[in-house]
Amino acid sequence: MSGKLIFERSSPGRRGFTLPPLGVTRKKLPDLIPGSFLRKHEPELPEVAENEVIRHFVALSRLNYHVDKGFYPLGSCTMKYNPKVNEMVARLDGFAGIHPFQDEEDVQGALELMYYLSEYLCKISGMKAVSLQPAAGAQGELAGLMLIRAYHEEQGNPRKKVLLPDSAHGTNPASVAISGYKVVPVRSNDKGLIDLADLKNLLDDDVAALMVTNPNTLGIFESEIKQVKKMLDDVGALLYMDGANLNALLGIVRPGDIGFDVLHINLHKTFSTPHGGGGPGGGPIAVSDRLEDYLPVPRIDKTDSGFYFDYNRPKSIGKVTTFFGNFAVLVRAFTYIRMHGDEGLRKISRNAVLNANYLLKKLEPYYELAYPSTPMHEIVLSADKQKKQGVKAIDIAKRLLDLGFHAPTIYFPLIVHEAIMIEPTDTESKETLDEFVQAMIQIAQEAEKDPEGVKQAPVSTPVGRLDEAGAARNLKVRWSHSNE
Ligand SMILES: *Cc1c(COP(=O)(O)O)cnc(C)c1O
């Protein structure tokens, strides 16, 4: 791979294909489009042959790492394998070829799919109603908080604060701030659970809600959640669940039964639609009885004559995204749910939890476990032991790249020193898990014998260590001649 950009491969006049001369007279563009709208210069597109294009992008795809290539234990992200049948269904003409401006009667199948997907999500979550609109988990959070505000406003006081455990995902405080509430952190106790004494001190009439991730970001189920719910009820506050990762709960625990008022669900994690790199997602929100009236419009409903968009919801917070959500993502999630059925979904969660606990048992002799409780679908280790040798979590993550694996999430949750957060997901075989365990053990041994070597990693990737902050802050996404 020469590392050239496609623009740098350009050669004037080179074409991807040639056709015989046109046998008909073509209308001149100025006759069709007013001259002032026509460009004065040819666009500076790369001029390359077809094989150069193909080779360029195949080479790029080889540089990439993805779930189709190998194990991707990125904690909190649920990088499970996405079955290809999801893609086949999403590409069916009747789904891929429709347009959101079409009349309802022309797209009954699409409405039916969205209607039943909402029903399935209600059933899975035990909640009363669902909106499929939010395009990502973070947007689901914001929409959920808007519902909470609408509810409190109708009670006469929007309130001021939202409580968040100190282990919360970064999107939680961001959403709270954007929704106009004040972020108030709640301490975790030595078991990695919400500290009830701290919670009690923080609760008052100005608390709009508590946002909880369950299992939390340490991978531990909040076993005292019913007690938490009661404490919130006592001050009239609502309970929000960050359900980005339902991978541990399917068919086992229904958040609605616990008494959650809002739950966002990441279709692009639990329900196996591809994600990463900012691509399309799906962050439906599921709500309890008391929040249903505020859900975004349009809702999808049905009569004897078919399905329709219902805009007549006077208390609705309105629309939160263009059209009706990322439809192709909804099709993939629908396919996945139908393919597995009740029992299949339960097995997914059982396997996700089993896989995480298997890794824990195998790795415990080599790495510190951050909190002693039995985890659910992911585990959080600490590299504190290795750090004594000078090898940090980031060095271990980089060394894993050399050994053929994607790195786990590191330095999150923030309450764990040198955190290494591993989520194997349900889709990996025991053989794959064993190979990963071998790699992690090898690194632990290298950290003792040759810490300097580990700190040089990665040595086998196309580029070594990057200036990660610089890469994010000084983006260069546009090519121009002056880059040459
Ligand atoms: C991924 C994730 C989110 C955010 O979801 P996006 O779709 O990336 O916006 C929120 N909370 C938790 C716990 C997550 O894992």
The ligand as a Tripos MOL2 file, in Angstrom:
@<TRIPOS>MOLECULE
LIG
   15    15     1     0     0
SMALL
NO_CHARGES

@<TRIPOS>ATOM
      1 C1        -23.1940    3.6190   23.2390 C.3       1 LIG1
      2 C2        -23.7650    4.1330   24.4790 C.ar      1 LIG1
      3 C3        -24.4700    5.3500   24.5060 C.ar      1 LIG1
      4 C4        -24.5810    6.2870   23.3090 C.3       1 LIG1
      5 O1        -25.1350    5.7260   22.1670 O.3       1 LIG1
      6 P1        -24.8210    6.3900   20.7430 P.3       1 LIG1
      7 O2        -25.6980    5.6580   19.7830 O.co2     1 LIG1
      8 O3        -23.3720    6.2070   20.5020 O.co2     1 LIG1
      9 O4        -25.1920    7.8400   20.8230 O.co2     1 LIG1
     10 C5        -25.0260    5.7410   25.7030 C.ar      1 LIG1
     11 N1        -24.8800    5.0050   26.8180 N.ar      1 LIG1
     12 C6        -24.2070    3.8410   26.8330 C.ar      1 LIG1
     13 C7        -24.0820    3.0700   28.1070 C.3       1 LIG1
     14 C8        -23.6040    3.3660   25.6710 C.ar      1 LIG1
     15 O5        -22.9050    2.2330   25.6890 O.3       1 LIG1
@<TRIPOS>BOND
     1     1     2 1
     2     2     3 ar
     3     2    14 ar
     4     3     4 1
     5     3    10 ar
     6     4     5 1
     7     5     6 1
     8     6     7 2
     9     6     8 1
    10     6     9 1
    11    10    11 ar
    12    11    12 ar
    13    12    13 1
    14    12    14 ar
    15    14    15 1
@<TRIPOS>SUBSTRUCTURE
     1 LIG1         1 GROUP 0 **** ****
